Amino acid sequence: MPGMSADFADQDVIRRLLNESRTWAFVGLGDNPDREVYSQARLMQERGKRIVPVHPEAREVLGERGYASLADLPDASQVDVVGVYRRAEHAGQAVDEAIAAGAKAVWLPLQVIDEAAARRAKDAGLDVVMDRCPAVEWALRR
């Protein structure tokens, strides 16, 4: 099993997504500051990224308008990275929505592993990172 998610941990892709991306949509981002997704979104915002909250409640989070789904975004093709902060059993649906919406990449954080969904995204031409934490990867880039 160790090699499985290594297919989706290409350091060049990780570096490019962290350094060159402008807009991150965070699936699962609500207004609860105790959730990991909130911390990761805030970190990306502090690093100069625009964040887009995607949560069924569609609330404003960290000063940004929320959307109920990726399909509700006015232009999801402007999203560089979709962070999928859902349990692994729900990640595939979010990945499929990212593909359909025209996003450029998907990032599944630590312990969110869905190899089939990651393959679908890669086959559709998206960059894919899986089972990696943006904050940890960012710290390793310093």
Backbone as CSV, one residue per row, in Angstrom:
resi,resn,N_x,N_y,N_z,CA_x,CA_y,CA_z,C_x,C_y,C_z
1,MET,0.798,-1.215,0.000,0.000,0.000,0.000,0.841,1.280,0.000
2,PRO,2.091,1.297,0.504,2.861,2.533,0.511,3.069,3.133,-0.868
3,GLY,3.211,2.333,-1.909,3.456,2.852,-3.241,2.233,3.431,-3.908
4,MET,1.050,3.030,-3.430,-0.182,3.444,-4.084,-0.317,4.952,-4.181
5,SER,-0.318,5.643,-3.048,-0.520,7.084,-3.108,0.739,7.812,-3.561
6,ALA,1.875,7.108,-3.602,3.100,7.730,-4.114,2.934,8.101,-5.585
7,ASP,2.043,7.398,-6.293,1.749,7.753,-7.681,1.171,9.158,-7.771
8,PHE,0.626,9.628,-6.685,-0.042,10.926,-6.676,0.642,11.883,-5.706
9,ALA,1.966,11.784,-5.637,2.751,12.652,-4.750,3.994,13.164,-5.480
10,ASP,3.840,13.441,-6.764,4.953,13.929,-7.577,5.403,15.293,-7.044
11,GLN,6.657,15.365,-6.646,7.165,16.600,-6.021,7.134,17.792,-6.974
12,ASP,7.317,17.558,-8.258,7.237,18.664,-9.221,5.813,19.213,-9.297
13,VAL,4.834,18.307,-9.282,3.434,18.730,-9.313,3.099,19.484,-8.026
14,ILE,3.506,18.940,-6.887,3.234,19.596,-5.602,3.839,20.997,-5.591
15,ARG,5.087,21.101,-5.995,5.772,22.397,-6.013,5.031,23.388,-6.927
16,ARG,4.656,22.922,-8.124,3.960,23.795,-9.070,2.612,24.253,-8.520
17,LEU,1.852,23.325,-7.924,0.538,23.702,-7.395,0.668,24.704,-6.253
18,LEU,1.646,24.506,-5.394,1.819,25.427,-4.272,2.350,26.785,-4.739
19,ASN,3.270,26.788,-5.681,3.935,28.032,-6.074,3.204,28.818,-7.146
20,GLU,2.578,28.136,-8.095,2.037,28.831,-9.260,0.526,28.984,-9.256
21,SER,-0.166,28.257,-8.398,-1.628,28.352,-8.382,-2.057,29.708,-7.828
22,ARG,-3.241,30.124,-8.253,-3.802,31.383,-7.751,-5.087,31.159,-6.950
23,THR,-5.898,30.195,-7.397,-7.219,29.998,-6.793,-7.392,28.547,-6.365
24,TRP,-7.754,28.385,-5.094,-8.038,27.065,-4.525,-9.494,27.023,-4.089
25,ALA,-10.247,26.062,-4.588,-11.590,25.786,-4.080,-11.452,24.689,-3.032
26,PHE,-12.049,24.886,-1.882,-11.971,23.912,-0.794,-13.337,23.267,-0.589
27,VAL,-13.473,22.027,-1.057,-14.717,21.285,-0.868,-14.765,20.825,0.579
28,GLY,-15.826,21.221,1.270,-15.977,20.883,2.680,-15.655,22.043,3.604
29,LEU,-15.338,23.208,3.024,-14.970,24.369,3.841,-16.210,25.094,4.340
30,GLY,-16.452,24.947,5.649,-17.520,25.679,6.313,-16.905,26.714,7.232
31,ASP,-17.707,27.294,8.084,-17.227,28.400,8.926,-16.740,27.947,10.309
32,ASN,-16.373,26.680,10.441,-15.889,26.156,11.722,-14.358,26.228,11.762
33,PRO,-13.802,27.159,12.546,-12.347,27.314,12.586,-11.611,26.142,13.223
34,ASP,-12.332,25.204,13.837,-11.690,24.039,14.446,-11.440,22.911,13.442
35,ARG,-11.953,23.045,12.229,-11.776,21.998,11.217,-10.465,22.203,10.464
36,GLU,-9.839,21.097,10.094,-8.563,21.143,9.363,-8.688,21.917,8.052
37,VAL,-9.803,21.742,7.365,-9.975,22.437,6.088,-9.929,23.957,6.281
38,TYR,-10.460,24.435,7.389,-10.439,25.879,7.680,-8.991,26.354,7.833
39,SER,-8.193,25.589,8.574,-6.778,25.945,8.773,-6.018,25.948,7.455
40,GLN,-6.272,24.941,6.623,-5.576,24.867,5.337,-5.988,26.015,4.415
41,ALA,-7.274,26.338,4.392,-7.747,27.440,3.560,-7.149,28.761,4.036
42,ARG,-7.109,28.947,5.337,-6.527,30.179,5.879,-5.042,30.273,5.515
43,LEU,-4.338,29.164,5.602,-2.922,29.146,5.223,-2.754,29.560,3.757
44,MET,-3.552,28.980,2.873,-3.438,29.334,1.453,-3.754,30.810,1.235
45,GLN,-4.748,31.301,1.959,-5.110,32.710,1.860,-3.945,33.588,2.334
46,GLU,-3.319,33.194,3.436,-2.167,33.947,3.949,-0.994,33.912,2.983
47,ARG,-0.929,32.884,2.145,0.143,32.752,1.149,-0.224,33.436,-0.160
48,GLY,-1.327,34.194,-0.148,-1.691,34.984,-1.323,-2.633,34.309,-2.299
49,LYS,-3.167,33.161,-1.935,-4.113,32.467,-2.814,-5.526,32.979,-2.567
50,ARG,-6.325,32.973,-3.627,-7.755,33.226,-3.460,-8.382,31.889,-3.094
51,ILE,-9.229,31.884,-2.092,-9.904,30.650,-1.712,-11.392,30.752,-2.040
52,VAL,-11.972,29.607,-2.366,-13.396,29.525,-2.677,-13.991,28.427,-1.809
53,PRO,-14.827,28.792,-0.826,-15.483,27.781,0.004,-16.557,27.036,-0.792
54,VAL,-16.539,25.710,-0.710,-17.567,24.887,-1.351,-18.132,23.975,-0.271
55,HIS,-19.372,24.244,0.094,-20.024,23.534,1.196,-21.532,23.636,0.974
56,PRO,-22.287,22.592,1.276,-23.740,22.637,1.039,-24.432,23.866,1.636
57,GLU,-23.904,24.398,2.728,-24.534,25.568,3.348,-24.182,26.872,2.631
58,ALA,-23.167,26.843,1.759,-22.783,27.986,0.921,-22.607,29.280,1.723
59,ARG,-21.999,29.172,2.879,-21.768,30.356,3.703,-20.501,31.082,3.286
60,GLU,-20.438,32.362,3.619,-19.196,33.100,3.446,-18.202,32.604,4.492
61,VAL,-16.971,32.350,4.065,-15.930,31.868,4.965,-14.650,32.636,4.658
62,LEU,-13.986,33.108,5.702,-12.730,33.847,5.563,-12.867,34.998,4.571
63,GLY,-14.051,35.609,4.582,-14.292,36.773,3.732,-14.601,36.452,2.283
64,GLU,-14.734,35.179,1.948,-15.012,34.780,0.565,-16.389,34.152,0.453
65,ARG,-17.103,34.468,-0.631,-18.431,33.918,-0.870,-18.353,32.408,-1.008
66,GLY,-19.287,31.708,-0.371,-19.353,30.263,-0.468,-20.319,29.804,-1.545
67,TYR,-20.084,28.611,-2.035,-20.935,27.993,-3.045,-21.326,26.606,-2.560
68,ALA,-22.551,26.192,-2.896,-23.053,24.903,-2.436,-22.338,23.727,-3.106
69,SER,-21.867,23.920,-4.339,-21.174,22.848,-5.053,-20.228,23.476,-6.076
70,LEU,-19.330,22.663,-6.585,-18.425,23.151,-7.631,-19.204,23.572,-8.868
71,ALA,-20.312,22.885,-9.129,-21.136,23.220,-10.295,-21.729,24.626,-10.178
72,ASP,-21.837,25.156,-8.958,-22.416,26.485,-8.749,-21.412,27.619,-8.970
73,LEU,-20.132,27.298,-9.079,-19.131,28.344,-9.306,-19.364,28.989,-10.666
74,PRO,-19.259,30.314,-10.740,-19.475,30.995,-12.020,-18.514,30.511,-13.112
75,ASP,-17.258,30.239,-12.759,-16.301,29.750,-13.747,-15.265,28.873,-13.061
76,ALA,-15.610,27.610,-12.889,-14.713,26.691,-12.186,-13.418,26.445,-12.946
77,SER,-13.406,26.764,-14.252,-12.168,26.576,-15.002,-11.097,27.569,-14.544
78,GLN,-11.498,28.574,-13.776,-10.533,29.513,-13.200,-9.938,28.982,-11.895
79,VAL,-10.443,27.837,-11.436,-9.928,27.223,-10.216,-8.692,26.406,-10.574
80,ASP,-7.584,26.724,-9.937,-6.353,25.989,-10.198,-6.334,24.663,-9.458
81,VAL,-6.778,24.661,-8.207,-6.722,23.455,-7.384,-8.037,23.309,-6.615
82,VAL,-8.582,22.101,-6.628,-9.731,21.771,-5.792,-9.217,20.898,-4.657
83,GLY,-9.252,21.428,-3.445,-8.904,20.653,-2.258,-10.138,19.894,-1.816
84,VAL,-10.022,18.576,-1.713,-11.182,17.735,-1.402,-11.106,17.321,0.062
85,TYR,-11.736,18.094,0.917,-11.726,17.835,2.359,-13.024,17.157,2.769
86,ARG,-13.195,15.974,2.213,-14.329,15.105,2.540,-13.760,13.762,2.935
87,ARG,-14.536,12.967,3.645,-14.080,11.609,3.951,-13.839,10.856,2.652
88,ALA,-12.921,9.905,2.710,-12.512,9.174,1.505,-13.702,8.594,0.736
89,GLU,-14.716,8.118,1.464,-15.848,7.502,0.768,-16.670,8.517,-0.027
90,HIS,-16.494,9.802,0.251,-17.210,10.848,-0.491,-16.295,11.613,-1.438
91,ALA,-15.014,11.317,-1.399,-14.045,12.082,-2.195,-14.268,11.904,-3.695
92,GLY,-14.622,10.690,-4.106,-14.800,10.421,-5.537,-15.822,11.324,-6.185
93,GLN,-16.913,11.572,-5.487,-17.947,12.449,-6.036,-17.400,13.861,-6.224
94,ALA,-16.646,14.356,-5.253,-16.067,15.702,-5.363,-15.039,15.760,-6.492
95,VAL,-14.256,14.705,-6.639,-13.278,14.652,-7.735,-14.003,14.668,-9.073
96,ASP,-15.073,13.884,-9.195,-15.844,13.861,-10.444,-16.446,15.236,-10.738
97,GLU,-16.907,15.937,-9.710,-17.430,17.294,-9.898,-16.323,18.245,-10.346
98,ALA,-15.115,18.075,-9.803,-13.984,18.920,-10.208,-13.648,18.693,-11.682
99,ILE,-13.666,17.426,-12.105,-13.411,17.101,-13.509,-14.478,17.756,-14.387
100,ALA,-15.749,17.556,-14.023,-16.859,18.091,-14.819,-16.828,19.615,-14.875
101,ALA,-16.374,20.245,-13.805,-16.369,21.707,-13.734,-15.196,22.321,-14.502
102,GLY,-14.233,21.509,-14.882,-13.105,22.037,-15.639,-11.948,22.518,-14.787
103,ALA,-11.879,22.071,-13.533,-10.759,22.456,-12.671,-9.460,21.881,-13.243
104,LYS,-8.346,22.475,-12.847,-7.047,22.065,-13.390,-6.356,21.002,-12.548
105,ALA,-6.690,20.926,-11.256,-6.013,19.978,-10.365,-6.913,19.646,-9.187
106,VAL,-6.662,18.481,-8.592,-7.313,18.108,-7.337,-6.242,17.724,-6.331
107,TRP,-6.506,18.083,-5.084,-5.586,17.767,-3.984,-6.412,17.088,-2.910
108,LEU,-6.093,15.821,-2.629,-6.745,15.080,-1.552,-5.780,15.046,-0.380
109,PRO,-6.188,15.568,0.775,-5.270,15.686,1.908,-4.979,14.342,2.574
110,LEU,-4.200,14.399,3.637,-3.795,13.204,4.360,-4.991,12.321,4.687
111,GLN,-4.830,11.033,4.443,-5.801,9.993,4.755,-7.086,10.080,3.943
112,VAL,-7.122,10.949,2.940,-8.249,10.955,2.008,-7.718,10.291,0.740
113,ILE,-7.955,8.981,0.660,-7.372,8.188,-0.417,-8.483,7.515,-1.213
114,ASP,-8.539,7.839,-2.479,-9.458,7.193,-3.418,-8.695,7.072,-4.728
115,GLU,-7.990,5.960,-4.873,-7.123,5.790,-6.035,-7.908,5.805,-7.343
116,ALA,-9.090,5.219,-7.362,-9.894,5.198,-8.588,-10.267,6.617,-9.011
117,ALA,-10.678,7.439,-8.060,-11.031,8.827,-8.372,-9.796,9.602,-8.832
118,ALA,-8.672,9.361,-8.171,-7.432,10.037,-8.561,-7.057,9.663,-9.989
119,ARG,-7.208,8.379,-10.345,-6.929,7.934,-11.719,-7.864,8.623,-12.710
120,ARG,-9.150,8.710,-12.365,-10.102,9.367,-13.269,-9.674,10.807,-13.526
121,ALA,-9.261,11.484,-12.469,-8.837,12.876,-12.625,-7.583,12.960,-13.487
122,LYS,-6.633,12.095,-13.224,-5.386,12.105,-14.003,-5.688,11.792,-15.471
123,ASP,-6.554,10.799,-15.706,-6.930,10.429,-17.078,-7.652,11.572,-17.794
124,ALA,-8.321,12.434,-17.019,-9.024,13.580,-17.598,-8.088,14.780,-17.801
125,GLY,-6.812,14.602,-17.437,-5.838,15.660,-17.679,-5.574,16.577,-16.501
126,LEU,-6.133,16.254,-15.336,-5.896,17.084,-14.161,-4.618,16.647,-13.453
127,ASP,-3.949,17.589,-12.819,-2.876,17.246,-11.892,-3.540,16.703,-10.637
128,VAL,-2.913,15.701,-10.017,-3.498,15.071,-8.834,-2.442,14.908,-7.752
129,VAL,-2.791,15.363,-6.552,-1.992,15.099,-5.369,-2.926,14.411,-4.373
130,MET,-2.438,13.323,-3.766,-3.287,12.579,-2.831,-2.478,12.162,-1.612
131,ASP,-3.132,12.222,-0.456,-2.552,11.804,0.821,-1.355,12.679,1.198
132,ARG,-1.481,13.969,0.931,-0.455,14.944,1.292,-1.135,16.166,1.898
133,CYS,-0.445,16.799,2.842,-0.965,17.993,3.515,-0.324,19.238,2.910
134,PRO,-1.127,20.182,2.423,-0.540,21.398,1.857,0.383,22.125,2.833
135,ALA,0.009,22.208,4.107,0.831,22.928,5.083,2.183,22.242,5.266
136,VAL,2.183,20.930,5.349,3.439,20.185,5.510,4.282,20.352,4.246
137,GLU,3.672,20.205,3.098,4.423,20.343,1.846,4.980,21.761,1.703
138,TRP,4.197,22.750,2.118,4.664,24.127,2.045,5.893,24.314,2.946
139,ALA,5.839,23.749,4.146,6.955,23.861,5.077,8.221,23.204,4.505
140,LEU,8.044,22.105,3.759,9.188,21.413,3.173,9.825,22.220,2.032
141,ARG,9.096,23.155,1.471,9.589,23.960,0.342,10.486,25.096,0.812
142,ARG,10.453,25.403,2.105,11.175,26.575,2.619,12.665,26.365,2.573
